[in-house]
């Protein structure tokens, strides 16, 4: 099959995720006969998506737009930038380019999906250049809340495009990584036609706090704690994990890690970064009872109140190794992701009820630093790069709109705010939105992927809200029998028997041999109406007929 020919006097973009929402970053870029996906991430499901494991980009849309995708280029290893890679590779066997640590994380995912044997993972590094079709990619080091992050400087037939990925300008990371300010200033001197930049913190003024400041605050907080310290943080923030381990050492304590994701990130980092978290500072989680309380720091997963994570199990008293004590301190070194407030409050309340002291960024702001640049940092980078055109990415519409205003205040003459599914093209004359497609997400549910219709999400939501009634009916014209059972419905046995009798009488009054489809629908309708009348719910009704 011959590749579809695209014009080379323009570069076309189609965001499949990450614009207008937080997460699932996927930007398709095309020019001539070349199609490249910039990042390929996922989102985690909301309560309105019951049973869903992950929220994915629309893979059918990607297949239609880029039937012969050439490559995936990754900026860093967070799930909202790499989580969809296995699902894309299952349909498009293309090379994946990224930093060493990023690709090591991708490899772990591919092993889980049974794809590691066929995937081409090609390591790139800052300062390196690669060519993919009519695009030439350069890589610049940036700092973020995970190691090995890069921005993409892309030479195209119409001009240079800068795609920042996620970043903040941090000059005090524990592994010595430095934001390449000189490289960005040189880009500005050489000329940038279009800049696309992370908008997550655009509404927050000032500069983002450095990890160095957080490290000092952790030493103080851990040193003051009278007993054991449980630290909740994001598993991927290895800089923070390292800072906690260092703070424990300075306080005369030892660390134990609790949570599979923490161990996985630590293991991958030990092989693929300068951030080695192991050795005498770490003890086995099974040995914590061998140490005095004031000798222990326990780094735990579950800072967002996730049900199966370590901190939630400790709070509920169901963890295998940790039983909370009144002298314990819970130290949260993470932000509250919007939408997670309720489970976090519930978890913290359970810790307090069991007697633990609670310390969180709301009380001590220096205990956490975002991984995303704030407004003044965003403006500084724009002033160094001085792009001709600007498109904000990675954020809600409000965040991107504010980022566009920052760009305009820093001298950019033309900004455009676009959202998922809106095609836009770049020429030497400007940016134009050329159309819109339905980029509704896909979902992963076990081994199945598909849209909301394929996965029956509407029915799942109705089941969650209304419950379910099952009607098993045997019809033979004389000795009809009906049995009613319910799930997720506040219905007593007496109500179920009452409904069964009512449906049985209806069947007894039915003349002749009824049409099965009609009878099934009538029983379903009467069951739902019965429960609406008696308990105020219209449950999902399922009918199994026998003898018709």
N, C-alpha and C positions, 0 to 999 in steps of 0.2 A: 504493500500500500504506500503510495507516494505521500510525502508530507505536504500538508496544506501550505501554500506560500503566503507569507505575510509581507506587507510592505516594509521596506527598510528605512523609510523616511519618518518613521514614528515608532515609538515603543508603547505597547499596550499593557495595561495592568488590570487585573481582576482580583480584588480581595475576597477570599473565601471565608475569612474569619479574622477577628481581632480589631475590626473597625466598626465602632458603634457598640461594642461589647468589650468586656475584659476577658481575654483568653482566646484560645483556639486560633493562634496567629498563623495564617496561611496567605501568602501573597503570590499570585501567579503573574509572571512577567514574560512577555512574548515580543519577539522582533524577528523579521524575516521568517526563517523556518525553525527558529530556536524557541523553546519553551522551558522555563526554569521556575521551580517553586522555591520561594524564599521563606524558610521555616515551614514546619508542618506540625502544629500543635493541637491539643485537645482542650476541652473544658471538662470540669466535673459536674455531674448532674445536680439539678435543684430538686427540692421536694416535689415539684410538679412533674418530674420525670421518673416516676417510681419504677424500680427494677432495672434502670439503665446503669451501665458501668461507666461509660464515657460518652461525651458529646464530641462528634467528629465533624470535619468539613464534609461537604456534599461530594462524595466520591464519584457519583454519576456525572455531576456537573464538571468536575475536574477531568473526567474521561472524555466528555464532549468537547471541552475547551482545549485540552491538550492530549489528544489521543496518542501522540508519540512524545510524551514528556522526555526531556533530555537529562534533567538532573534535579536534585534537591540540594540546596545550599543552606546550611544551618548557622545561626549566629551564636547560640549557646544551648545549654542542656536542660533548661527548665521544661516541665511537662507541657506547658502551653506553647512550646516551640518545637518539641520533638515527639510528643506523645502519639501523633498520628502517623509517624514514619512507617511503622510496620503495616498499617492498613493501606497506605499508598503503595508501598513496595509490593504488596500482594497483588496489585493490579498493574503496576508499572515497574518493571525491573530495570531501574536506572541507578547511576552512581549517586552516592550521598557524600557531600563534602562538608567537613567541619573540623573543629579543633580536636586535639587528641582526647581530652577528657570528655567532650561532647560525644564523640563517636564511641567511646568506651561505654557510655550510658546507653547509646542507641544499640550497641552490640548486645547488651544485656536484654533489651527488649526483643531484639530479633531472635535470640535464643529461645525466649519464652514463646514466641510465635512460630518457631520452627523455620525461620527464614535466614538464619545466619550463614548457611552454606552457600547461598546464591547471591547475597548482597555484596555490592562493591562499596566499601567504606574507604574514602580517600582523605587522608589527613592533610590539613592545610595549617599554616601558621601565619602570624602577623608579619607583614612585609613581603609575603609571597604573592605571586600572581598566577592565575590559571585562566585558560580560555575555554569557554563552553559555547560552541557555535559562534554567533556574532557578538557575544558578550565576553568581556575580559574583566575578571574579578580580582580586586585587591583587598587585603584584609588588614584592619587596624585594631590594635588592642584597646578594649574599653574595660572599665571596672563595673561590677554589678554584685549581686549577692550570691553568686556561684562562680567557681573558677572557669577560666578559659572562654571568655566572652569576646566577640569581635563584631565590629561594624563592617559593612560591605561597601567598598567603593567600586562601582560598576561602570566600566567604559562601554558605551553603547554607540550605535551609528549616529545618534543625534546629539550625544553629549554625555557628560558624566552624571551618574545617579549615586547618591549616598543613601544607604539604608542602615540606620544606626543600630537596629536591634534594641534590646533593653540596656540601659546604662545609668550610672551616676558617675560623677567625677570625684573619686575617692583617692586620696593621696596617702592613705595609711593602712593598706591591706596587709595582713600578717605574712603573706607569702612574697611580698615585695613587688607585686604586680603594679604597674603604673599606667594610668590613662594616657594615651598617646596624644597629648595636646599638640605637640609639634607636627605630628602627622596630619591632624585636622586643620591646623593653620596652613600647612602646605597645600592641602586640598583647596582651601579657600583661595590661596594665591594662584593655583593652577586653573581654578574655575569649576564650579559645580552648577549644573543646569537644574537638577531637582534634588531636594533633600526630603527624605521621609524619616520621621523621628518619633520616638516613644513619647506618648502623651500621658502616661499613667498618673504622674504627680503634677500636671500642669496647673491645677487649681491651687496648689500649695506654694506660698511665697518662700523666698530665701533659697538656701542651699541644703541639700540633704546631709544629715549628720554622718560623720565618718565612722567606719568600724573601729578605728582607734579609740574614739570617744566611748563607744559601747564597751570595749574591752576594759577600760578603766572603771566604768560603772559596775561591771560584773565583778571585778576584784573587790570593790567596796561592799557590794550587796552580799557576796558569798562570805566575806570575812566577818560580817556582822551577824550572820545567821547562827543561832545557838546550837542547832542540831543538824540533821541531814537537810540537804538542799536538792529539790527536784526542779530541774530547769526544762521548761517547755520551749521548743523552737522548731523552725522548719528544717527538716532533715537535709535539704539540699544546700542550706546555708552553712557550708563547711568552714567559712571564715568565723562564723559565730561559734560553731562547735569547737574549733581550735581555741578561740578566745576563752570559752568556758573551761576547757582543759587547762589552759595557762593560768586562768584565775584560780582554779582549784589548787594548782601547784603552789602559787604564791601564797595561798591561804593554808598550806599544809594539808591539803586534802587529796584524795584519789577520786577518779571518775569511773563510772560504769555507764555503758550505753544500753538503752532499752528501746527496742523497736527494730524490725527487720530493715526498714528503709534507711535508718541511720547507719546500720552496719554495712548495708550495700554501698551507700555513698562513700563511707570511710574506706571501704575496701577498694573501690574503683579509684578514689583519689590517691591512695597510697601508691598505686601502680602508674598513675598517669598525670600527676601534678607534683608540685613542690610542697604541697600541703599534706604532710604525712602525719596522721593522727593515730598514733599507736605507741607501744613501748611501755615503760615503767609507770607512766601516768594513768594508764587504763587498767582496770581490774575486771575480772569476769563477773557478770551480773549474779551468778550463783553464789559468789563469795561475799556479798555485801554484809552478811551477818557476822563476818569475821572481823569487821572494823567497828570502831566506836562511831557514834552518830556524828560527832564533830569532825570526822575524817572523811566524810562521804559527800560527793556530788553525783547525782543521777541525772543524766541527760536523757530526756524522754520525747518520744513522738506524741502527737495529739494535742498540739497547742490550739487547734481549732475546735476542740471538743468532739472529735470524731469518735463514733461509738466503739470501734474495735481497737483504737489506739491505746498506747500505754497509759496516758494520764487519765483517760475516762475509766479504764478498768481499775486503776488505783483508787479513783474517787468512789467507785461503786463497791470496792472491797473484793474484786474478783481477780486481781492480778496474782500470778503464780509466786512472785518473789517479793513484792513490796506490800507491806501492811503499814498504812499511814499511822504516824505517831503525833501526839499533840505538839512535840517540839520541832516538827518538820516545817520547812518553808517551801512554798511553791513560788518559783520565780519564773514569770512568763517573759521571754525575750522575743516577742513576735507581735505583729499587729493583728487586729481582728479583721479578717477578710469580710467585706460586706455580705450579709446573708448568713454568717456563722455566729452572729451575736448570741442567739438564744442558747445553742448547745454550749458555748463558752461560758455564759453566765451560769448555766445549770452545773457545769463541771466545777467552776470556781466555788459556787455555793456549797457543793458537796465537800470540797476540801475544807472550807471554813467550818462546816458543820462538824467535821471530824477533828477540828481543833488546830489545823495547820495555819500558819501565817501566810498571807498572800501578798506578793509584790509584783506589780505589772507596770507597763509603760504609762498607763494613765496616772499612776502614782509617782513613778520615776521615769520621765521621758527618755533619759539617756540609756535605758536598758534595751532600746531597739533603734535601729536605723533602717529606713527603707532602702531597697535596692534601685530605686528609680529617681532620676533627677527631678528636682523641684524647679519652680518657674525661673529663678535667676540663673540656675545652671543651664536650663534649656536655652535661655537667652544668650548665655555666654557661648555655648557651642554654635548657635546660629550665627553669632557675630564673628566667630573664627572662620566658619565655612563660607558665609556670605552667598548662599544659593540664589539663583535667579528665581526659581519657583519652589514652593513648599507645600507638602501634603502631610498633615499630621496622621499618625497611625497609632495603634495599640492603645485603645481607650474608649470610653463612652463618647457619645456625640458631644456632650458638654465639655469633656476633657479636651477633645480634639479642637473644638471651637475656641477654647481658651488658648490652646497651643498655637493655633493660627494667629490669634491676636498678639501673642508673644513674638511670633515671627515678623509680623507687620511692624511691631514696635522696634524691632531690631533691623529694619531696613529692607525686608523682603517685599518686593513689589507685587507679587502675585501668589496668593494662597488659595487652595481649594480643599474643602472638607468633603470627604466621600465616606460611604459606609459599605458594608458587605454587600456584594452583588452588583455594585455600581462600577461599570467599566469606565476607565479613564485612559486617555492616551497622552503621551508626551511628544511634542515636536519642538523644534528650536523656537517656535513662536509662542508656546504656552501649553497649558494643561486643559483638556476638554473632557467633560463627562459625556460619553458617547452612547450610553444605554444602560439598561438594568436587567438583570436576570434574577430569578428566584434562587437565592443561595441558602435556603433553609437547611439547617444542619442535619447530619445523619447521627445515628446513635449506635454504640456497641452494646450488645446484650448477650453476654456469653460468646458463643461462636457466630452469632448473627449480627450483621450490620445492615442498617437501612434507615429510611425516614420514619416519621412519626406514624404514618399509615401502616407501613410494613410491620412495625413493632407494636401496633395497636395501643399507642399511648393514650388516646382519648378514652378507650375502654378501661385502661388501667387506672386513669384518674377517676373515672366514674366508680370503679370498684373501690378505690381508696376512700372516696367521699360517701358513697351510698351503700356499700356492702353488696352481697350477692345472695340470691335465693335460687335453689335448685329444685325443680319439680320433676319427679319421676312418676309417669302416669302409664297405667296399663288399661287399654280399652278393648273390651270384647262385647260390648252391648248389654251385658247383664251384670257381671261381677267386676265392675270397674274399680280400680284401686289407685290411690294417689298418695305419694309420700313427699313431704316437704322438708328440706334441710337448708340452713342458712350459714353463711360465713361473713364475719365482719359486720354483723347486724345485731342490734339489741332486740332480738326477738325471742320470747320465751317458748318453751315446748308447747305450752297451751295455745299460743298464737299460731304456731306451725300446724298443730292439729286442727285448729279452727279453719285455717286456710285450706288444708287438705280436704276437710269435710265440704267446704264451700265449692271447691273445684270438682270434687266427686259428684256432688249433686248436679252441677252444671253438665258433667259428662253423662250422667244418668238421663238427663232431659234431652240430650242430643239424639235426634232421630236418624236412623240409617247409619251408614258407614261414612263418617265425615272425611273431607280432604285433610290429609296429615298436616299440610302447611298451614291451612286455616286453623285447625285445632291447636297446633303448637303455638301460633301467634296469639290465639285467644286466651290460652292458658297463661302465656307470658304476660299479656296485657292485664288480665284479672289479678295475677299475683302481685304485680307492681302497684296496681290500684288499691289492692287490699292493704299493703304495707303503708302506702301513702295515707290511707284513711286511718289506720290504727296507730302508727308510730311516727308518721310525718316523713318517711323516707321512700324514695322510688329506686329500689335496688336493681342492679343488673340481674335479669332473670334468665335462667337456662332451663330448657324443657327437654326431657328425654321421653319419647313416646314408644310404647310397645304395643303391638297388636293392631295397628292401624295401617 
